[in-house]
Amino acid sequence: MAKIGVLGPRRRMLAFHALGMDTVFAEDAETARQAFSRMREEGYALIYLSEELLPALRAQVEQCSAQPLPAVILLPAAEGGTSAAAELLRASVLRAVGADIA
């Protein structure tokens, strides 16, 4: 069975943890990079990523978008997210379809 994990700050990830999901807490950029790499190595098929960690993980997330797995889904920031999730989705669609459909 495919592994699904959630990566983000403890305060935001406790609800996912309570639901029994594989939850990895990361409060800073270095911890997030290490955790994301470990999740990829452990074969997670889907990684939900808290949007506030995206600046630290952008290069790794973009590498993932060129491969079938893992799929990375951004969870909008609680303070009103940025357009980062929309930008990544747009880039993925552009790569898949070959045209900007937005």
Protein Blocks (a to p, Z undefined) as FASTA:
>chain_A
ZZddddddfklmmmmmmnopacdddfbfklmmmmmmmmmmnopabdcddfklmmmmmmmm
mmmmmpmbdcddddddfkopafklmmmmmmmmmmmnopafZZ
